């Protein structure tokens, strides 16, 4: 039995910075700026390259949505 016939480990998909930026429709520099400012998604390095777990990106986006929703006035309220 060779290594290729063993079942593969179910690793979670990861994105590069370029893939993440393209998925979000923003420049790569925006991702770098967000991370530098401590407001970007959690990532990790493999060599010199950053990678982002899809689950971490989803959690980060959910946090952004919640904070945006909390900052908006509720419908029917007046200022």
N, CA, C and O atoms as a CHARMM CRD file, in Angstrom:
* protein
*
  316
    1    1 UNK  N      0.85500  -1.18400   0.00000 PROA 1      0.00000
    2    1 UNK  CA     0.00000   0.00000   0.00000 PROA 1      0.00000
    3    1 UNK  C      0.89700   1.24100   0.00000 PROA 1      0.00000
    4    1 UNK  O      1.71400   1.40700   0.90500 PROA 1      0.00000
    5    2 UNK  N      0.75500   2.11100  -0.99800 PROA 2      0.00000
    6    2 UNK  CA     1.58500   3.31900  -1.02400 PROA 2      0.00000
    7    2 UNK  C      0.84500   4.49300  -0.38200 PROA 2      0.00000
    8    2 UNK  O     -0.32700   4.38300  -0.02400 PROA 2      0.00000
    9    3 UNK  N      1.54400   5.60900  -0.24400 PROA 3      0.00000
   10    3 UNK  CA     0.96900   6.77900   0.42400 PROA 3      0.00000
   11    3 UNK  C     -0.25300   7.33400  -0.30200 PROA 3      0.00000
   12    3 UNK  O     -1.14100   7.90900   0.32700 PROA 3      0.00000
   13    4 UNK  N     -0.30300   7.16600  -1.60600 PROA 4      0.00000
   14    4 UNK  CA    -1.42000   7.72100  -2.37000 PROA 4      0.00000
   15    4 UNK  C     -2.72600   6.97700  -2.13300 PROA 4      0.00000
   16    4 UNK  O     -3.80300   7.52700  -2.36300 PROA 4      0.00000
   17    5 UNK  N     -2.64100   5.74000  -1.67800 PROA 5      0.00000
   18    5 UNK  CA    -3.87100   4.97300  -1.47800 PROA 5      0.00000
   19    5 UNK  C     -4.47500   5.17500  -0.08900 PROA 5      0.00000
   20    5 UNK  O     -5.57600   4.69700   0.18500 PROA 5      0.00000
   21    6 UNK  N     -3.76000   5.87800   0.78200 PROA 6      0.00000
   22    6 UNK  CA    -4.31000   6.16800   2.11100 PROA 6      0.00000
   23    6 UNK  C     -5.34400   7.27700   2.00800 PROA 6      0.00000
   24    6 UNK  O     -5.22500   8.15800   1.15600 PROA 6      0.00000
   25    7 UNK  N     -6.35400   7.24500   2.86300 PROA 7      0.00000
   26    7 UNK  CA    -7.34100   8.33200   2.81600 PROA 7      0.00000
   27    7 UNK  C     -6.67500   9.65900   3.17500 PROA 7      0.00000
   28    7 UNK  O     -5.76200   9.71200   3.99800 PROA 7      0.00000
   29    8 UNK  N     -7.14500  10.71300   2.54700 PROA 8      0.00000
   30    8 UNK  CA    -6.58700  12.03200   2.83100 PROA 8      0.00000
   31    8 UNK  C     -7.19300  12.59600   4.10100 PROA 8      0.00000
   32    8 UNK  O     -8.32800  12.28500   4.46200 PROA 8      0.00000
   33    9 UNK  N     -6.42600  13.41600   4.76000 PROA 9      0.00000
   34    9 UNK  CA    -6.90500  14.09300   5.96100 PROA 9      0.00000
   35    9 UNK  C     -7.81800  15.22400   5.51400 PROA 9      0.00000
   36    9 UNK  O     -7.50200  15.94700   4.57000 PROA 9      0.00000
   37   10 UNK  N     -8.92800  15.37300   6.18000 PROA 10     0.00000
   38   10 UNK  CA    -9.88000  16.42000   5.81600 PROA 10     0.00000
   39   10 UNK  C     -9.43000  17.78500   6.30200 PROA 10     0.00000
   40   10 UNK  O     -9.94400  18.28600   7.30300 PROA 10     0.00000
   41   11 UNK  N     -8.48600  18.38900   5.61400 PROA 11     0.00000
   42   11 UNK  CA    -8.00000  19.70900   5.98900 PROA 11     0.00000
   43   11 UNK  C     -8.97700  20.78800   5.54300 PROA 11     0.00000
   44   11 UNK  O     -9.59800  20.68900   4.48500 PROA 11     0.00000
   45   12 UNK  N     -9.09800  21.79900   6.35800 PROA 12     0.00000
   46   12 UNK  CA    -9.96900  22.92100   6.02600 PROA 12     0.00000
   47   12 UNK  C     -9.34400  23.74900   4.90900 PROA 12     0.00000
   48   12 UNK  O     -8.13200  23.96500   4.91000 PROA 12     0.00000
   49   13 UNK  N    -10.13900  24.21100   3.97000 PROA 13     0.00000
   50   13 UNK  CA    -9.59200  25.04000   2.89600 PROA 13     0.00000
   51   13 UNK  C     -9.01800  26.35200   3.44900 PROA 13     0.00000
   52   13 UNK  O     -9.51000  26.89900   4.43600 PROA 13     0.00000
   53   14 UNK  N     -7.98000  26.82900   2.79400 PROA 14     0.00000
   54   14 UNK  CA    -7.37500  28.10600   3.15000 PROA 14     0.00000
   55   14 UNK  C     -7.29500  28.97800   1.91100 PROA 14     0.00000
   56   14 UNK  O     -7.28500  28.48400   0.78300 PROA 14     0.00000
   57   15 UNK  N     -7.23900  30.27700   2.13600 PROA 15     0.00000
   58   15 UNK  CA    -7.14000  31.25200   1.05000 PROA 15     0.00000
   59   15 UNK  C     -5.83100  32.01300   1.16300 PROA 15     0.00000
   60   15 UNK  O     -5.33700  32.25100   2.26500 PROA 15     0.00000
   61   16 UNK  N     -5.27600  32.39200   0.03400 PROA 16     0.00000
   62   16 UNK  CA    -4.14600  33.31400   0.03000 PROA 16     0.00000
   63   16 UNK  C     -4.70600  34.72800   0.19800 PROA 16     0.00000
   64   16 UNK  O     -5.91700  34.93700   0.12400 PROA 16     0.00000
   65   17 UNK  N     -3.82400  35.68100   0.42200 PROA 17     0.00000
   66   17 UNK  CA    -4.26400  37.07100   0.53400 PROA 17     0.00000
   67   17 UNK  C     -4.91400  37.52400  -0.77000 PROA 17     0.00000
   68   17 UNK  O     -5.93600  38.20900  -0.74800 PROA 17     0.00000
   69   18 UNK  N     -4.33200  37.15000  -1.89200 PROA 18     0.00000
   70   18 UNK  CA    -4.90400  37.52200  -3.19300 PROA 18     0.00000
   71   18 UNK  C     -6.28200  36.91000  -3.40400 PROA 18     0.00000
   72   18 UNK  O     -7.19100  37.57100  -3.90700 PROA 18     0.00000
   73   19 UNK  N     -6.43500  35.64400  -3.01800 PROA 19     0.00000
   74   19 UNK  CA    -7.73300  34.98300  -3.16400 PROA 19     0.00000
   75   19 UNK  C     -8.77700  35.63600  -2.26200 PROA 19     0.00000
   76   19 UNK  O     -9.91900  35.83900  -2.67300 PROA 19     0.00000
   77   20 UNK  N     -8.38300  35.96200  -1.04000 PROA 20     0.00000
   78   20 UNK  CA    -9.31300  36.61800  -0.11300 PROA 20     0.00000
   79   20 UNK  C     -9.73500  37.98000  -0.64600 PROA 20     0.00000
   80   20 UNK  O    -10.91700  38.32400  -0.63100 PROA 20     0.00000
   81   21 UNK  N     -8.75800  38.75100  -1.11700 PROA 21     0.00000
   82   21 UNK  CA    -9.06200  40.08000  -1.65900 PROA 21     0.00000
   83   21 UNK  C    -10.00700  39.97300  -2.85500 PROA 21     0.00000
   84   21 UNK  O    -10.95800  40.74600  -2.96800 PROA 21     0.00000
   85   22 UNK  N     -9.74600  39.01700  -3.74400 PROA 22     0.00000
   86   22 UNK  CA   -10.60500  38.84600  -4.91400 PROA 22     0.00000
   87   22 UNK  C    -12.01100  38.43200  -4.49300 PROA 22     0.00000
   88   22 UNK  O    -12.99600  38.91400  -5.05500 PROA 22     0.00000
   89   23 UNK  N    -12.10700  37.55000  -3.51800 PROA 23     0.00000
   90   23 UNK  CA   -13.41400  37.09400  -3.03400 PROA 23     0.00000
   91   23 UNK  C    -14.22400  38.25400  -2.44900 PROA 23     0.00000
   92   23 UNK  O    -15.44000  38.32600  -2.62500 PROA 23     0.00000
   93   24 UNK  N    -13.53500  39.15500  -1.75500 PROA 24     0.00000
   94   24 UNK  CA   -14.21000  40.28700  -1.12700 PROA 24     0.00000
   95   24 UNK  C    -14.36400  41.47600  -2.07500 PROA 24     0.00000
   96   24 UNK  O    -15.09700  42.42100  -1.78100 PROA 24     0.00000
   97   25 UNK  N    -13.67300  41.42500  -3.21100 PROA 25     0.00000
   98   25 UNK  CA   -13.75200  42.53000  -4.17100 PROA 25     0.00000
   99   25 UNK  C    -13.01700  43.77000  -3.71100 PROA 25     0.00000
  100   25 UNK  O    -13.44900  44.88900  -3.98700 PROA 25     0.00000
  101   26 UNK  N    -11.90200  43.58100  -3.00700 PROA 26     0.00000
  102   26 UNK  CA   -11.09600  44.71100  -2.52900 PROA 26     0.00000
  103   26 UNK  C     -9.65200  44.51200  -2.97800 PROA 26     0.00000
  104   26 UNK  O     -9.25900  43.39200  -3.30700 PROA 26     0.00000
  105   27 UNK  N     -8.85500  45.58100  -2.99700 PROA 27     0.00000
  106   27 UNK  CA    -7.43900  45.42300  -3.32900 PROA 27     0.00000
  107   27 UNK  C     -6.70600  44.62100  -2.24700 PROA 27     0.00000
  108   27 UNK  O     -7.10400  44.62500  -1.08200 PROA 27     0.00000
  109   28 UNK  N     -5.64600  43.94500  -2.64300 PROA 28     0.00000
  110   28 UNK  CA    -4.82600  43.18200  -1.69200 PROA 28     0.00000
  111   28 UNK  C     -4.33500  44.10000  -0.57600 PROA 28     0.00000
  112   28 UNK  O     -4.25900  43.68800   0.58200 PROA 28     0.00000
  113   29 UNK  N     -4.00500  45.33800  -0.92100 PROA 29     0.00000
  114   29 UNK  CA    -3.49400  46.27500   0.08400 PROA 29     0.00000
  115   29 UNK  C     -4.51700  46.51100   1.19800 PROA 29     0.00000
  116   29 UNK  O     -4.13500  46.73300   2.34700 PROA 29     0.00000
  117   30 UNK  N     -5.79000  46.46500   0.87600 PROA 30     0.00000
  118   30 UNK  CA    -6.82200  46.62500   1.90100 PROA 30     0.00000
  119   30 UNK  C     -6.72000  45.52700   2.94900 PROA 30     0.00000
  120   30 UNK  O     -6.85200  45.79800   4.14300 PROA 30     0.00000
  121   31 UNK  N     -6.48700  44.29400   2.52100 PROA 31     0.00000
  122   31 UNK  CA    -6.33400  43.17800   3.45900 PROA 31     0.00000
  123   31 UNK  C     -5.10800  43.41700   4.32900 PROA 31     0.00000
  124   31 UNK  O     -5.16100  43.22800   5.54500 PROA 31     0.00000
  125   32 UNK  N     -3.99900  43.83300   3.70900 PROA 32     0.00000
  126   32 UNK  CA    -2.78000  44.11600   4.47700 PROA 32     0.00000
  127   32 UNK  C     -3.01600  45.24600   5.48100 PROA 32     0.00000
  128   32 UNK  O     -2.58300  45.16000   6.63000 PROA 32     0.00000
  129   33 UNK  N     -3.70300  46.30400   5.04500 PROA 33     0.00000
  130   33 UNK  CA    -3.97600  47.43600   5.93600 PROA 33     0.00000
  131   33 UNK  C     -4.85300  47.02000   7.11700 PROA 33     0.00000
  132   33 UNK  O     -4.60000  47.42000   8.25300 PROA 33     0.00000
  133   34 UNK  N     -5.87900  46.22100   6.84800 PROA 34     0.00000
  134   34 UNK  CA    -6.75700  45.75400   7.92300 PROA 34     0.00000
  135   34 UNK  C     -5.97900  44.91300   8.93600 PROA 34     0.00000
  136   34 UNK  O     -6.13800  45.08600  10.14400 PROA 34     0.00000
  137   35 UNK  N     -5.14200  44.00900   8.44300 PROA 35     0.00000
  138   35 UNK  CA    -4.34900  43.17300   9.35100 PROA 35     0.00000
  139   35 UNK  C     -3.36400  44.01300  10.15400 PROA 35     0.00000
  140   35 UNK  O     -3.19700  43.80500  11.35600 PROA 35     0.00000
  141   36 UNK  N     -2.71700  44.95800   9.48800 PROA 36     0.00000
  142   36 UNK  CA    -1.74600  45.81600  10.17400 PROA 36     0.00000
  143   36 UNK  C     -2.42400  46.63400  11.27200 PROA 36     0.00000
  144   36 UNK  O     -1.83100  46.88600  12.32100 PROA 36     0.00000
  145   37 UNK  N     -3.65300  47.04100  11.02800 PROA 37     0.00000
  146   37 UNK  CA    -4.40400  47.81200  12.01200 PROA 37     0.00000
  147   37 UNK  C     -5.10600  46.95000  13.05400 PROA 37     0.00000
  148   37 UNK  O     -5.81300  47.47800  13.91200 PROA 37     0.00000
  149   38 UNK  N     -4.92400  45.63700  12.99500 PROA 38     0.00000
  150   38 UNK  CA    -5.54200  44.74300  13.96800 PROA 38     0.00000
  151   38 UNK  C     -7.02600  44.51300  13.74800 PROA 38     0.00000
  152   38 UNK  O     -7.72400  44.05600  14.65200 PROA 38     0.00000
  153   39 UNK  N     -7.51800  44.83000  12.54200 PROA 39     0.00000
  154   39 UNK  CA    -8.94800  44.69200  12.26100 PROA 39     0.00000
  155   39 UNK  C     -9.24000  43.65800  11.19100 PROA 39     0.00000
  156   39 UNK  O    -10.39200  43.50000  10.78600 PROA 39     0.00000
  157   40 UNK  N     -8.22400  42.95200  10.72700 PROA 40     0.00000
  158   40 UNK  CA    -8.40200  41.98400   9.65300 PROA 40     0.00000
  159   40 UNK  C     -8.66100  40.59200  10.17700 PROA 40     0.00000
  160   40 UNK  O     -8.68000  40.37000  11.38800 PROA 40     0.00000
  161   41 UNK  N     -8.85800  39.65600   9.27400 PROA 41     0.00000
  162   41 UNK  CA    -9.10600  38.27100   9.67700 PROA 41     0.00000
  163   41 UNK  C     -7.83500  37.62700  10.22000 PROA 41     0.00000
  164   41 UNK  O     -6.72300  38.00500   9.85000 PROA 41     0.00000
  165   42 UNK  N     -8.01800  36.65200  11.09900 PROA 42     0.00000
  166   42 UNK  CA    -6.87100  35.89900  11.60500 PROA 42     0.00000
  167   42 UNK  C     -6.27300  35.09400  10.47200 PROA 42     0.00000
  168   42 UNK  O     -6.99300  34.49400   9.67400 PROA 42     0.00000
  169   43 UNK  N     -4.97800  35.08400  10.40800 PROA 43     0.00000
  170   43 UNK  CA    -4.27900  34.31900   9.39100 PROA 43     0.00000
  171   43 UNK  C     -3.02500  33.70400   9.98700 PROA 43     0.00000
  172   43 UNK  O     -2.71700  33.90200  11.16200 PROA 43     0.00000
  173   44 UNK  N     -2.32000  32.96800   9.17300 PROA 44     0.00000
  174   44 UNK  CA    -1.06200  32.36600   9.62100 PROA 44     0.00000
  175   44 UNK  C     -0.12800  32.30200   8.42900 PROA 44     0.00000
  176   44 UNK  O     -0.55100  32.34500   7.27400 PROA 44     0.00000
  177   45 UNK  N      1.13400  32.20100   8.73900 PROA 45     0.00000
  178   45 UNK  CA     2.14800  32.16400   7.69500 PROA 45     0.00000
  179   45 UNK  C      2.58900  30.74300   7.39900 PROA 45     0.00000
  180   45 UNK  O      2.76900  29.91800   8.29400 PROA 45     0.00000
  181   46 UNK  N      2.75100  30.49500   6.13800 PROA 46     0.00000
  182   46 UNK  CA     3.44200  29.29900   5.67500 PROA 46     0.00000
  183   46 UNK  C      4.60100  29.85700   4.85600 PROA 46     0.00000
  184   46 UNK  O      4.42400  30.31600   3.72800 PROA 46     0.00000
  185   47 UNK  N      5.78800  29.80800   5.45000 PROA 47     0.00000
  186   47 UNK  CA     6.92700  30.47400   4.82900 PROA 47     0.00000
  187   47 UNK  C      6.69100  31.97100   4.86700 PROA 47     0.00000
  188   47 UNK  O      6.45600  32.54100   5.93200 PROA 47     0.00000
  189   48 UNK  N      6.75100  32.59800   3.72700 PROA 48     0.00000
  190   48 UNK  CA     6.53100  34.05000   3.64400 PROA 48     0.00000
  191   48 UNK  C      5.09300  34.41000   3.31600 PROA 48     0.00000
  192   48 UNK  O      4.71700  35.58200   3.35600 PROA 48     0.00000
  193   49 UNK  N      4.29800  33.42000   2.99600 PROA 49     0.00000
  194   49 UNK  CA     2.93200  33.66500   2.53800 PROA 49     0.00000
  195   49 UNK  C      1.91200  33.56600   3.66400 PROA 49     0.00000
  196   49 UNK  O      1.98700  32.66500   4.50000 PROA 49     0.00000
  197   50 UNK  N      0.95900  34.49500   3.68500 PROA 50     0.00000
  198   50 UNK  CA    -0.15200  34.43900   4.62200 PROA 50     0.00000
  199   50 UNK  C     -1.25000  33.54700   4.06400 PROA 50     0.00000
  200   50 UNK  O     -1.49900  33.51700   2.85900 PROA 50     0.00000
  201   51 UNK  N     -1.89200  32.83000   4.95400 PROA 51     0.00000
  202   51 UNK  CA    -3.03800  32.00100   4.59600 PROA 51     0.00000
  203   51 UNK  C     -4.15600  32.27800   5.58900 PROA 51     0.00000
  204   51 UNK  O     -3.90200  32.61600   6.74500 PROA 51     0.00000
  205   52 UNK  N     -5.37700  32.13600   5.13800 PROA 52     0.00000
  206   52 UNK  CA    -6.54700  32.40200   5.96400 PROA 52     0.00000
  207   52 UNK  C     -7.47200  31.20200   5.89800 PROA 52     0.00000
  208   52 UNK  O     -7.87700  30.78300   4.81400 PROA 52     0.00000
  209   53 UNK  N     -7.80700  30.64600   7.05800 PROA 53     0.00000
  210   53 UNK  CA    -8.78100  29.55000   7.09100 PROA 53     0.00000
  211   53 UNK  C    -10.14900  30.12800   6.72500 PROA 53     0.00000
  212   53 UNK  O    -10.51300  31.21700   7.16800 PROA 53     0.00000
  213   54 UNK  N    -10.88700  29.39600   5.92400 PROA 54     0.00000
  214   54 UNK  CA   -12.21000  29.85100   5.50300 PROA 54     0.00000
  215   54 UNK  C    -13.09900  30.10000   6.72100 PROA 54     0.00000
  216   54 UNK  O    -13.85500  31.07100   6.73600 PROA 54     0.00000
  217   55 UNK  N    -13.02200  29.24800   7.73900 PROA 55     0.00000
  218   55 UNK  CA   -13.85100  29.43600   8.93700 PROA 55     0.00000
  219   55 UNK  C    -13.49000  30.72700   9.67000 PROA 55     0.00000
  220   55 UNK  O    -14.36900  31.38400  10.22700 PROA 55     0.00000
  221   56 UNK  N    -12.20700  31.09800   9.67600 PROA 56     0.00000
  222   56 UNK  CA   -11.78800  32.34900  10.32600 PROA 56     0.00000
  223   56 UNK  C    -12.30300  33.55600   9.55300 PROA 56     0.00000
  224   56 UNK  O    -12.72100  34.55000  10.14800 PROA 56     0.00000
  225   57 UNK  N    -12.27300  33.46700   8.23500 PROA 57     0.00000
  226   57 UNK  CA   -12.78700  34.55600   7.40300 PROA 57     0.00000
  227   57 UNK  C    -14.29200  34.71100   7.62400 PROA 57     0.00000
  228   57 UNK  O    -14.79100  35.83000   7.74700 PROA 57     0.00000
  229   58 UNK  N    -15.01300  33.59200   7.67300 PROA 58     0.00000
  230   58 UNK  CA   -16.45900  33.65000   7.91200 PROA 58     0.00000
  231   58 UNK  C    -16.77000  34.25300   9.26900 PROA 58     0.00000
  232   58 UNK  O    -17.70000  35.05100   9.38800 PROA 58     0.00000
  233   59 UNK  N    -16.00400  33.88600  10.30800 PROA 59     0.00000
  234   59 UNK  CA   -16.21100  34.44800  11.64700 PROA 59     0.00000
  235   59 UNK  C    -15.91400  35.94400  11.64600 PROA 59     0.00000
  236   59 UNK  O    -16.64800  36.72200  12.25600 PROA 59     0.00000
  237   60 UNK  N    -14.85500  36.34700  10.97300 PROA 60     0.00000
  238   60 UNK  CA   -14.48100  37.76500  10.89200 PROA 60     0.00000
  239   60 UNK  C    -15.57900  38.56100  10.18700 PROA 60     0.00000
  240   60 UNK  O    -15.95200  39.64400  10.63900 PROA 60     0.00000
  241   61 UNK  N    -16.09600  38.02200   9.07800 PROA 61     0.00000
  242   61 UNK  CA   -17.17300  38.71100   8.36700 PROA 61     0.00000
  243   61 UNK  C    -18.43100  38.82600   9.22400 PROA 61     0.00000
  244   61 UNK  O    -19.11400  39.85000   9.19200 PROA 61     0.00000
  245   62 UNK  N    -18.73600  37.78700   9.98400 PROA 62     0.00000
  246   62 UNK  CA   -19.90600  37.83300  10.87200 PROA 62     0.00000
  247   62 UNK  C    -19.72900  38.91500  11.93700 PROA 62     0.00000
  248   62 UNK  O    -20.68000  39.62200  12.27300 PROA 62     0.00000
  249   63 UNK  N    -18.51100  39.04300  12.46600 PROA 63     0.00000
  250   63 UNK  CA   -18.24100  40.10300  13.45100 PROA 63     0.00000
  251   63 UNK  C    -18.43000  41.47600  12.83700 PROA 63     0.00000
  252   63 UNK  O    -18.99700  42.36800  13.46800 PROA 63     0.00000
  253   64 UNK  N    -17.95100  41.65800  11.59200 PROA 64     0.00000
  254   64 UNK  CA   -18.12400  42.93800  10.90800 PROA 64     0.00000
  255   64 UNK  C    -19.60300  43.25700  10.72400 PROA 64     0.00000
  256   64 UNK  O    -20.03300  44.39100  10.93100 PROA 64     0.00000
  257   65 UNK  N    -20.36900  42.25300  10.33600 PROA 65     0.00000
  258   65 UNK  CA   -21.80900  42.45700  10.14600 PROA 65     0.00000
  259   65 UNK  C    -22.48700  42.84100  11.44200 PROA 65     0.00000
  260   65 UNK  O    -23.32300  43.74500  11.45900 PROA 65     0.00000
  261   66 UNK  N    -22.13900  42.16400  12.54000 PROA 66     0.00000
  262   66 UNK  CA   -22.74000  42.46300  13.83900 PROA 66     0.00000
  263   66 UNK  C    -22.38700  43.86800  14.29500 PROA 66     0.00000
  264   66 UNK  O    -23.25100  44.59200  14.79100 PROA 66     0.00000
  265   67 UNK  N    -21.12800  44.26600  14.13400 PROA 67     0.00000
  266   67 UNK  CA   -20.72800  45.60100  14.59100 PROA 67     0.00000
  267   67 UNK  C    -21.38000  46.67100  13.71800 PROA 67     0.00000
  268   67 UNK  O    -21.72800  47.74500  14.21100 PROA 67     0.00000
  269   68 UNK  N    -21.54600  46.38600  12.42500 PROA 68     0.00000
  270   68 UNK  CA   -22.20800  47.33600  11.53700 PROA 68     0.00000
  271   68 UNK  C    -23.68200  47.46600  11.89200 PROA 68     0.00000
  272   68 UNK  O    -24.22700  48.57000  11.91400 PROA 68     0.00000
  273   69 UNK  N    -24.32400  46.33600  12.17000 PROA 69     0.00000
  274   69 UNK  CA   -25.73400  46.35700  12.56100 PROA 69     0.00000
  275   69 UNK  C    -25.93000  47.10200  13.87400 PROA 69     0.00000
  276   69 UNK  O    -26.90500  47.83700  14.02700 PROA 69     0.00000
  277   70 UNK  N    -25.01500  46.92100  14.82400 PROA 70     0.00000
  278   70 UNK  CA   -25.12900  47.57600  16.12600 PROA 70     0.00000
  279   70 UNK  C    -24.93200  49.08400  15.99400 PROA 70     0.00000
  280   70 UNK  O    -25.47200  49.84400  16.79800 PROA 70     0.00000
  281   71 UNK  N    -24.16900  49.53100  14.99700 PROA 71     0.00000
  282   71 UNK  CA   -23.90000  50.95000  14.81800 PROA 71     0.00000
  283   71 UNK  C    -25.03500  51.68000  14.12300 PROA 71     0.00000
  284   71 UNK  O    -25.14200  52.90200  14.21800 PROA 71     0.00000
  285   72 UNK  N    -25.88800  50.93100  13.42200 PROA 72     0.00000
  286   72 UNK  CA   -26.99900  51.56000  12.70800 PROA 72     0.00000
  287   72 UNK  C    -28.16600  51.81200  13.65500 PROA 72     0.00000
  288   72 UNK  O    -28.44100  51.01400  14.55100 PROA 72     0.00000
  289   73 UNK  N    -28.83800  52.92100  13.44400 PROA 73     0.00000
  290   73 UNK  CA   -30.05700  53.14000  14.23500 PROA 73     0.00000
  291   73 UNK  C    -31.12400  52.13700  13.80500 PROA 73     0.00000
  292   73 UNK  O    -31.22400  51.78700  12.62900 PROA 73     0.00000
  293   74 UNK  N    -31.91000  51.68600  14.76200 PROA 74     0.00000
  294   74 UNK  CA   -32.97000  50.72800  14.44700 PROA 74     0.00000
  295   74 UNK  C    -34.08100  51.42700  13.68100 PROA 74     0.00000
  296   74 UNK  O    -34.32400  52.62300  13.84200 PROA 74     0.00000
  297   75 UNK  N    -34.74500  50.64600  12.84500 PROA 75     0.00000
  298   75 UNK  CA   -35.85800  51.20400  12.06500 PROA 75     0.00000
  299   75 UNK  C    -36.90200  51.79300  13.01000 PROA 75     0.00000
  300   75 UNK  O    -37.22900  51.20600  14.04200 PROA 75     0.00000
  301   76 UNK  N    -37.40200  52.93100  12.64800 PROA 76     0.00000
  302   76 UNK  CA   -38.43800  53.56200  13.45000 PROA 76     0.00000
  303   76 UNK  C    -37.88100  54.46400  14.54700 PROA 76     0.00000
  304   76 UNK  O    -38.62500  55.26700  15.11000 PROA 76     0.00000
  305   77 UNK  N    -36.61100  54.35400  14.85900 PROA 77     0.00000
  306   77 UNK  CA   -36.05400  55.24200  15.88700 PROA 77     0.00000
  307   77 UNK  C    -35.63000  56.55000  15.22400 PROA 77     0.00000
  308   77 UNK  O    -35.21400  56.56700  14.06600 PROA 77     0.00000
  309   78 UNK  N    -35.73800  57.60700  15.95000 PROA 78     0.00000
  310   78 UNK  CA   -35.37100  58.91500  15.43700 PROA 78     0.00000
  311   78 UNK  C    -34.29900  59.51500  16.30900 PROA 78     0.00000
  312   78 UNK  O    -34.22400  59.27300  17.51300 PROA 78     0.00000
  313   79 UNK  N    -33.46900  60.31000  15.65400 PROA 79     0.00000
  314   79 UNK  CA   -32.38900  60.98000  16.39400 PROA 79     0.00000
  315   79 UNK  C    -32.67100  62.43500  16.53300 PROA 79     0.00000
  316   79 UNK  O    -31.87500  63.16300  17.12600 PROA 79     0.00000
